[in-house]
Amino acid sequence: MATKASKSATVLEILKGLYPDSSNSTLKKWIKHKRVYVDSLLILRSDYAVTEGMDIELDRKKSYFKEDIEILYEDPDISVIHKPMKLLSVATDSEKTRTAHDLLKTRYIGKRVYPVHRLDYETSGVMVFALTKEARESLKKQFEERSTTRVYEVIVENEMTETKGKWEHFLREDGNYKMHITKDEENAKKAITFFETIELKKGRSFLRCTLHTGRKNQIRVQAANAGYPVIGDTKYGAKTNPIARLGLHAATLGFAHPRSGKKFSFSYKTPLMFQRLFKNVDQ
C-alpha cells in the first residue's frame, strides 16, 4: 500500500521517516533490490528527489532463482514465476537447456515440472507451472476453457484512435512459424483480444490487452493488423525499438488453484523500460 510523502526530500530520507527502526544499510538494500516505488516509478538511486504528496510504496521481498527468474509463489502443486525477457519458456529444436522450464527442474529436484502455457522469448511476465499431473490437468483445462485471466501491458507504434475495443480474427501459421490473419476459418483458429488505451505519447500508445483466447503471437499479429505494431517487433512490421526489447509484458495471470479451487491472481510491476517511455502508467 502506498504512503504519501509528508515532505520534499530524497527517497532515502523519506524511507528513514517511514521505517525508523531500519538501518541506512537496510533501506539502501531495498532500493538496490528494486523494492521501492515513487508514484509507481521504480527507484534505483537513494538520492532520488521526492516531492511532498508523492506516493511511496515498498514492494514485497523478492525471491530470485537462476537467470533472473523470480519466484512469486510456490507450493506442492504449482510454481508461479516472473519470466524475464530473452528467456524461452520451454525447449525448442535449437535450445534445450536455457529455458524457464528446464531451469525450474533444477529447483524442484525429484519432482516433475509441467509447462501449461508459454510466453514468447522476448516477452516478460507472469507464468505458472504445474508440479503434479493433477495440477497440470486442472490448469490445462482452465486455459482451454478460457477461465483464466491474462492481462498484458503493450507499447505499440502510432497513437491509437480508439479508447477501447476488441480485435477478433482467425489466425493461421505458415511454414516459417509466422502467424497470419486469414478468412479461411476451417484451417485457422479464432483469436479474440480486448484492448484499452491507457496513454498516448510521442507517436506511441500504451495499451492494456486482455486475452479471451491464447493463440501464438496473438496480440502482436492483431495489433500490427490494426496499424499499431508492437515496438521492437520487426517480425510483424515494427520500425522502431526505443527500449531494445519487445514492448510486451504479461502483467497479470489469474486462475483457480488446482487443489483448493481458491481464486489466485498474480501481477507484476510495469517494466522499468516501459515506465521510462510512459511516466504515468500504473497497474
KELUMSE-47220 format. One line per 8 residues: number of its first residue (from 1); their letters; for each residue z, x, y of N, C-alpha, C. Coordinates in steps of 0.2 Angstrom, whole numbers, plus 5000, padded with zeros to 4 digits. Layout:
KELUMSE-47220
NUM = a = Z,X,Y,Z,X,Y,Z,X,Y; ...
//
This chain:
KELUMSE-47220
1 = matkasks = 5000,5004,4994,5000,5000,5000,5000,5004,5006; 4996,5003,5011,4995,5007,5017,5001,5005,5022; 5003,5011,5026,5008,5010,5031,5005,5012,5038; 5007,5009,5043,5004,5010,5050,5008,5016,5052; 5004,5021,5055,5007,5027,5058,5010,5025,5065; 5017,5027,5065,5021,5025,5071,5019,5029,5077; 5016,5034,5077,5014,5039,5082,5008,5042,5081; 5005,5046,5086,5000,5050,5085,5002,5057,5083
9 = atvleilk = 5000,5060,5078,5002,5067,5076,4997,5069,5070; 4999,5075,5067,4995,5077,5062,4997,5073,5055; 4993,5073,5051,4994,5069,5045,5000,5072,5041; 5001,5079,5041,5007,5082,5038,5014,5079,5042; 5013,5079,5048,5019,5076,5052,5021,5069,5050; 5015,5065,5050,5016,5058,5048,5019,5057,5041; 5017,5061,5036,5020,5061,5030,5027,5063,5029; 5029,5068,5034,5036,5070,5034,5040,5064,5036
17 = glypdssn = 5038,5060,5041,5042,5055,5043,5042,5049,5038; 5037,5048,5034,5037,5043,5029,5040,5045,5022; 5040,5052,5021,5044,5054,5015,5048,5060,5016; 5054,5058,5020,5058,5064,5022,5062,5068,5017; 5062,5065,5011,5065,5069,5005,5060,5074,5002; 5054,5073,5004,5049,5078,5001,5048,5084,5005; 5047,5090,5001,5046,5096,5005,5039,5097,5008; 5038,5101,5013,5032,5103,5015,5027,5104,5010
25 = stlkkwik = 5029,5108,5005,5025,5110,4999,5023,5105,4995; 5027,5100,4994,5025,5094,4990,5020,5090,4994; 5021,5089,5001,5017,5085,5005,5010,5088,5005; 5009,5095,5005,5003,5098,5005,4999,5098,4999; 5003,5097,4993,5000,5097,4987,4997,5090,4986; 5000,5085,4989,4997,5078,4989,4991,5078,4992; 4990,5081,4998,4984,5082,5001,4979,5086,4997; 4981,5091,4994,4976,5096,4990,4974,5092,4984
33 = hkrvyvds = 4978,5088,4981,4976,5084,4975,4973,5077,4977; 4971,5077,4983,4966,5071,4985,4970,5064,4984; 4976,5064,4987,4980,5058,4986,4981,5054,4993; 4979,5057,4998,4981,5055,5005,4975,5052,5008; 4976,5046,5011,4970,5042,5014,4972,5040,5021; 4968,5041,5026,4969,5038,5033,4964,5033,5034; 4965,5027,5036,4960,5022,5037,4955,5022,5031; 4957,5023,5025,4953,5023,5019,4949,5029,5018
41 = llilrsdy = 4949,5034,5023,4946,5040,5023,4950,5046,5019; 4947,5049,5014,4951,5054,5010,4952,5060,5015; 4958,5062,5015,4960,5068,5019,4961,5074,5015; 4958,5080,5018,4958,5086,5014,4962,5092,5018; 4964,5090,5024,4967,5095,5028,4974,5092,5031; 4979,5097,5031,4986,5094,5033,4986,5094,5041; 4981,5097,5044,4981,5096,5052,4977,5091,5054; 4975,5086,5050,4970,5081,5052,4974,5076,5057
49 = avtegmdi = 4971,5075,5063,4974,5071,5068,4974,5064,5067; 4980,5061,5067,4981,5054,5065,4983,5050,5072; 4980,5045,5073,4981,5041,5079,4986,5035,5078; 4991,5034,5082,4996,5028,5081,4992,5022,5079; 4994,5019,5074,4992,5012,5072,4987,5013,5066; 4985,5019,5064,4980,5020,5059,4984,5019,5052; 4980,5017,5047,4983,5016,5040,4984,5022,5036; 4990,5023,5034,4992,5029,5030,4993,5027,5022
57 = eldrkksy = 4989,5030,5018,4990,5027,5011,4991,5033,5006; 4996,5033,5002,4997,5038,4997,4994,5035,4990; 4989,5038,4987,4986,5036,4981,4991,5038,4975; 4990,5035,4969,4994,5037,4963,4993,5044,4961; 4997,5047,4958,4997,5054,4955,4991,5054,4950; 4986,5058,4950,4980,5059,4946,4981,5063,4940; 4978,5061,4935,4978,5065,4929,4971,5067,4927; 4970,5074,4928,4963,5076,4927,4963,5079,4920
65 = fkedieil = 4957,5078,4916,4956,5081,4910,4950,5086,4911; 4946,5088,4906,4941,5093,4907,4935,5090,4911; 4931,5095,4914,4925,5093,4918,4927,5088,4924; 4933,5088,4926,4935,5084,4932,4935,5076,4930; 4935,5075,4923,4936,5068,4921,4943,5066,4922; 4944,5061,4926,4951,5058,4927,4953,5053,4923; 4959,5053,4920,4961,5048,4915,4965,5043,4920; 4962,5037,4920,4965,5031,4924,4970,5027,4920
73 = yedpdisv = 4969,5027,4913,4974,5023,4909,4972,5025,4902; 4977,5025,4898,4976,5026,4890,4982,5023,4886; 4980,5020,4881,4985,5018,4876,4982,5018,4869; 4985,5016,4864,4982,5017,4857,4975,5014,4856; 4973,5009,4860,4967,5006,4859,4961,5008,4864; 4962,5010,4870,4957,5011,4875,4959,5017,4879; 4954,5020,4882,4954,5026,4887,4950,5024,4893; 4953,5023,4898,4949,5022,4905,4949,5028,4909
81 = ihkpmkll = 4943,5030,4911,4942,5036,4914,4938,5035,4921; 4938,5040,4925,4933,5041,4931,4928,5046,4929; 4922,5045,4928,4917,5050,4926,4914,5053,4932; 4914,5059,4933,4911,5062,4939,4904,5062,4939; 4900,5063,4944,4893,5063,4944,4891,5069,4941; 4885,5069,4938,4882,5075,4935,4885,5077,4928; 4887,5071,4925,4890,5072,4918,4887,5066,4914; 4885,5068,4908,4882,5062,4904,4888,5058,4901
89 = svatdsek = 4886,5052,4900,4891,5048,4897,4892,5049,4889; 4886,5050,4886,4885,5051,4879,4880,5056,4878; 4879,5058,4871,4875,5063,4870,4867,5061,4870; 4863,5066,4872,4856,5064,4872,4852,5070,4867; 4846,5069,4866,4842,5074,4862,4843,5081,4865; 4844,5082,4872,4844,5088,4875,4851,5091,4876; 4856,5086,4876,4863,5088,4877,4868,5085,4872; 4871,5089,4868,4876,5086,4863,4883,5086,4865
97 = trtahdll = 4885,5091,4869,4892,5093,4869,4895,5091,4876; 4892,5093,4881,4894,5092,4888,4893,5085,4890; 4897,5080,4887,4897,5073,4889,4904,5070,4889; 4905,5065,4893,4911,5062,4893,4914,5060,4886; 4910,5057,4882,4911,5055,4876,4914,5061,4871; 4910,5067,4871,4912,5072,4867,4918,5076,4870; 4919,5076,4876,4925,5079,4879,4931,5075,4878; 4931,5069,4878,4936,5064,4876,4939,5065,4869
105 = ktryigkr = 4934,5067,4864,4936,5068,4857,4940,5074,4856; 4940,5078,4861,4945,5084,4861,4952,5082,4863; 4952,5077,4867,4959,5074,4869,4962,5070,4864; 4958,5066,4860,4961,5062,4855,4960,5064,4848; 4963,5070,4847,4962,5073,4840,4964,5069,4835; 4960,5068,4829,4962,5064,4824,4961,5056,4825; 4958,5055,4830,4955,5048,4832,4948,5048,4833; 4945,5042,4832,4938,5041,4834,4938,5038,4841
113 = vypvhrld = 4933,5041,4844,4932,5038,4851,4925,5035,4851; 4925,5029,4853,4919,5024,4853,4916,5023,4860; 4910,5025,4862,4907,5023,4868,4905,5015,4868; 4906,5011,4873,4904,5004,4873,4900,5002,4879; 4899,5007,4883,4894,5006,4889,4892,5013,4892; 4888,5014,4896,4886,5020,4899,4885,5020,4907; 4886,5026,4910,4884,5027,4917,4879,5032,4917; 4874,5032,4921,4869,5037,4922,4872,5044,4924
121 = yetsgvmv = 4869,5049,4922,4871,5056,4923,4873,5057,4930; 4869,5054,4935,4870,5056,4942,4875,5051,4945; 4877,5046,4941,4882,5041,4944,4889,5042,4942; 4893,5041,4947,4901,5042,4946,4904,5035,4945; 4910,5035,4942,4913,5029,4942,4918,5028,4936; 4920,5021,4935,4925,5019,4930,4921,5018,4924; 4924,5020,4918,4921,5019,4911,4927,5018,4907; 4926,5014,4901,4931,5013,4896,4928,5015,4890
129 = faltkear = 4932,5018,4886,4930,5020,4879,4935,5017,4874; 4933,5015,4868,4937,5012,4863,4940,5017,4859; 4946,5016,4856,4949,5021,4852,4950,5019,4845; 4948,5012,4843,4949,5009,4837,4942,5005,4836; 4941,5004,4829,4935,5000,4828,4936,4993,4831; 4942,4990,4830,4943,4983,4833,4942,4983,4841; 4945,4988,4844,4944,4988,4851,4936,4989,4853; 4933,4993,4849,4926,4994,4851,4922,4987,4850
137 = eslkkqfe = 4923,4983,4845,4920,4977,4844,4922,4972,4849; 4928,4972,4851,4930,4967,4856,4927,4969,4863; 4927,4975,4865,4924,4977,4871,4916,4976,4871; 4913,4978,4866,4906,4977,4865,4904,4969,4866; 4908,4965,4863,4907,4958,4863,4908,4956,4871; 4913,4958,4874,4913,4956,4881,4908,4959,4885; 4905,4965,4884,4899,4967,4888,4893,4962,4886; 4892,4961,4880,4886,4957,4878,4887,4950,4881
145 = ersttrvy = 4893,4947,4881,4894,4940,4883,4895,4940,4891; 4894,4946,4894,4895,4946,4902,4901,4944,4905; 4907,4945,4901,4913,4943,4903,4917,4948,4907; 4914,4954,4907,4917,4960,4911,4915,4959,4918; 4919,4963,4922,4917,4963,4929,4915,4970,4931; 4909,4971,4934,4906,4978,4935,4903,4978,4943; 4907,4981,4947,4905,4981,4954,4903,4989,4956; 4898,4990,4959,4895,4996,4961,4895,4997,4969
153 = evivenem = 4896,5003,4971,4895,5004,4978,4889,5008,4979; 4884,5006,4983,4877,5009,4983,4875,5010,4990; 4872,5016,4991,4869,5018,4998,4862,5018,4997; 4858,5014,5001,4851,5014,5000,4847,5016,5006; 4841,5018,5006,4837,5019,5012,4835,5013,5015; 4834,5013,5022,4832,5007,5026,4838,5002,5027; 4838,4998,5032,4843,4994,5034,4841,4987,5031; 4846,4984,5027,4845,4978,5024,4844,4972,5029
161 = tetkgkwe = 4840,4967,5028,4839,4962,5032,4844,4956,5030; 4846,4956,5024,4850,4951,5021,4857,4953,5020; 4862,4948,5022,4869,4950,5021,4871,4949,5014; 4868,4945,5010,4870,4945,5003,4864,4941,4999; 4864,4942,4993,4859,4938,4989,4859,4940,4982; 4853,4939,4978,4853,4940,4971,4846,4943,4969; 4846,4948,4965,4840,4951,4963,4839,4948,4955; 4834,4945,4954,4833,4943,4947,4826,4945,4944
169 = hflredgn = 4825,4949,4939,4819,4951,4937,4819,4952,4929; 4813,4953,4926,4813,4956,4919,4811,4963,4920; 4814,4967,4916,4813,4974,4916,4811,4977,4909; 4806,4981,4909,4804,4985,4903,4804,4992,4904; 4805,4996,4898,4805,5003,4898,4798,5006,4896; 4795,5011,4899,4789,5014,4897,4791,5020,4893; 4785,5023,4891,4786,5029,4886,4790,5035,4889; 4790,5035,4896,4794,5041,4899,4801,5039,4901
177 = ykmhitkd = 4803,5034,4898,4810,5031,4899,4812,5029,4906; 4806,5027,4909,4807,5024,4916,4806,5016,4916; 4811,5013,4920,4811,5006,4919,4806,5003,4925; 4803,4997,4923,4798,4994,4927,4800,4986,4927; 4798,4983,4933,4799,4976,4934,4792,4973,4931; 4792,4968,4927,4787,4965,4924,4787,4957,4924; 4781,4954,4923,4781,4947,4922,4780,4945,4914; 4780,4950,4910,4779,4949,4903,4786,4948,4900
185 = eenakkai = 4788,4942,4900,4795,4940,4898,4797,4941,4891; 4792,4941,4887,4793,4942,4879,4795,4949,4878; 4792,4954,4881,4793,4961,4879,4798,4964,4885; 4802,4960,4888,4806,4963,4893,4813,4960,4893; 4818,4962,4896,4825,4959,4897,4826,4957,4904; 4830,4952,4905,4831,4949,4911,4837,4953,4914; 4836,4955,4921,4841,4959,4924,4843,4955,4931; 4850,4954,4932,4852,4950,4937,4858,4954,4941
193 = tffetiel = 4857,4955,4947,4861,4958,4951,4863,4954,4958; 4869,4954,4959,4871,4951,4966,4873,4956,4971; 4871,4956,4977,4872,4961,4982,4875,4958,4988; 4879,4962,4991,4882,4961,4998,4881,4967,5002; 4879,4966,5008,4878,4971,5013,4884,4972,5017; 4887,4978,5016,4894,4980,5019,4893,4983,5026; 4888,4988,5027,4887,4991,5033,4880,4994,5034; 4878,4994,5040,4871,4997,5041,4872,5003,5046
201 = kkgrsflr = 4869,5008,5045,4869,5014,5049,4864,5019,5049; 4860,5020,5054,4855,5025,5055,4850,5025,5049; 4847,5019,5048,4842,5018,5044,4844,5018,5036; 4851,5017,5035,4853,5016,5028,4858,5010,5028; 4859,5008,5022,4863,5002,5021,4868,5004,5015; 4875,5002,5016,4880,5002,5011,4881,4995,5008; 4879,4995,5001,4879,4989,4998,4885,4989,4993; 4887,4983,4991,4892,4981,4985,4888,4977,4981
209 = ctlhtgrk = 4886,4980,4975,4882,4976,4970,4887,4974,4964; 4886,4968,4962,4890,4965,4956,4884,4964,4950; 4885,4967,4944,4881,4966,4939,4882,4959,4935; 4877,4955,4934,4878,4950,4929,4875,4952,4922; 4870,4956,4922,4868,4959,4916,4869,4967,4917; 4868,4971,4912,4869,4978,4912,4863,4982,4910; 4857,4981,4912,4851,4984,4910,4851,4992,4912; 4847,4996,4909,4846,5003,4911,4843,5003,4918
217 = nqirvqaa = 4846,5007,4922,4844,5008,4929,4843,5002,4933; 4847,4997,4931,4846,4990,4934,4846,4990,4942; 4851,4992,4945,4852,4992,4952,4846,4997,4955; 4845,5002,4952,4840,5007,4955,4833,5004,4955; 4831,5001,4950,4825,4998,4950,4824,4992,4955; 4829,4988,4954,4829,4982,4959,4829,4983,4966; 4833,4988,4968,4834,4990,4975,4828,4993,4977; 4825,4997,4973,4818,5000,4975,4813,4995,4976
225 = nagypvig = 4813,4990,4971,4808,4985,4972,4808,4981,4978; 4814,4980,4981,4816,4976,4987,4814,4980,4993; 4812,4986,4992,4811,4991,4998,4817,4995,5000; 4822,4995,4996,4828,4999,4998,4830,5004,4992; 4826,5009,4991,4828,5014,4985,4835,5017,4987; 4838,5018,4981,4845,5022,4982,4844,5029,4984; 4848,5031,4989,4847,5038,4991,4847,5043,4986; 4843,5048,4986,4843,5053,4981,4840,5051,4974
233 = dtkygakt = 4837,5045,4974,4834,5043,4968,4826,5044,4968; 4824,5050,4967,4817,5051,4968,4813,5048,4962; 4817,5047,4956,4813,5043,4951,4811,5037,4953; 4814,5033,4957,4812,5026,4959,4810,5026,4967; 4808,5032,4969,4804,5032,4976,4808,5034,4982; 4814,5036,4981,4818,5038,4987,4815,5044,4990; 4815,5044,4997,4813,5050,5001,4818,5054,5004; 4824,5052,5003,4830,5056,5007,4835,5057,5002
241 = npiarlgl = 4839,5062,5003,4845,5064,4999,4850,5067,5003; 4853,5064,5008,4858,5067,5013,4864,5069,5010; 4866,5067,5004,4873,5069,5001,4872,5073,4995; 4866,5075,4993,4865,5079,4987,4867,5076,4981; 4866,5069,4980,4868,5066,4974,4865,5059,4975; 4865,5055,4969,4863,5048,4969,4868,5044,4973; 4866,5039,4977,4870,5035,4980,4873,5029,4976; 4876,5030,4971,4878,5025,4966,4884,5027,4963
249 = haatlgfa = 4889,5022,4964,4896,5023,4961,4899,5017,4958; 4901,5018,4952,4904,5012,4948,4911,5011,4950; 4912,5007,4955,4919,5006,4959,4924,5002,4955; 4922,4997,4952,4927,4993,4948,4924,4991,4941; 4929,4991,4937,4927,4988,4930,4933,4984,4928; 4932,4978,4926,4937,4973,4923,4935,4970,4917; 4940,4969,4912,4939,4967,4906,4946,4964,4903; 4945,4961,4897,4951,4959,4894,4953,4964,4889
257 = hprsgkkf = 4960,4966,4889,4962,4971,4884,4961,4969,4877; 4958,4973,4873,4955,4971,4866,4961,4969,4861; 4967,4971,4862,4973,4969,4858,4977,4963,4861; 4979,4964,4867,4983,4959,4870,4980,4953,4874; 4973,4954,4876,4970,4949,4879,4971,4949,4887; 4976,4953,4889,4978,4954,4896,4972,4956,4900; 4971,4953,4906,4965,4955,4910,4967,4961,4914; 4963,4966,4913,4963,4973,4916,4958,4974,4921
265 = sfsyktpl = 4959,4977,4927,4954,4979,4932,4956,4986,4935; 4951,4990,4934,4952,4997,4937,4947,4998,4942; 4949,5001,4948,4945,5003,4954,4946,5010,4955; 4941,5013,4958,4941,5020,4960,4938,5020,4967; 4942,5024,4971,4940,5025,4978,4933,5027,4980; 4930,5025,4985,4924,5027,4988,4923,5034,4988; 4918,5037,4985,4917,5044,4985,4917,5047,4992; 4920,5053,4993,4921,5056,5000,4914,5057,5003
273 = mfqrlfkn = 4909,5059,4999,4902,5059,5002,4899,5053,5005; 4901,5047,5002,4899,5041,5004,4903,5039,5011; 4909,5041,5011,4913,5040,5017,4910,5043,5023; 4908,5049,5022,4905,5053,5027,4899,5050,5031; 4895,5046,5027,4889,5043,5029,4892,5036,5033; 4897,5033,5030,4899,5026,5032,4906,5026,5033; 4909,5028,5039,4916,5029,5040,4920,5022,5039; 4917,5016,5039,4921,5010,5039,4921,5007,5032
281 = vdq = 4918,5010,5027,4918,5007,5021,4925,5007,5018; 4927,5002,5014,4934,5002,5012,4934,4997,5006; 4937,4999,5000,4937,4994,4994,4942,4989,4996
//
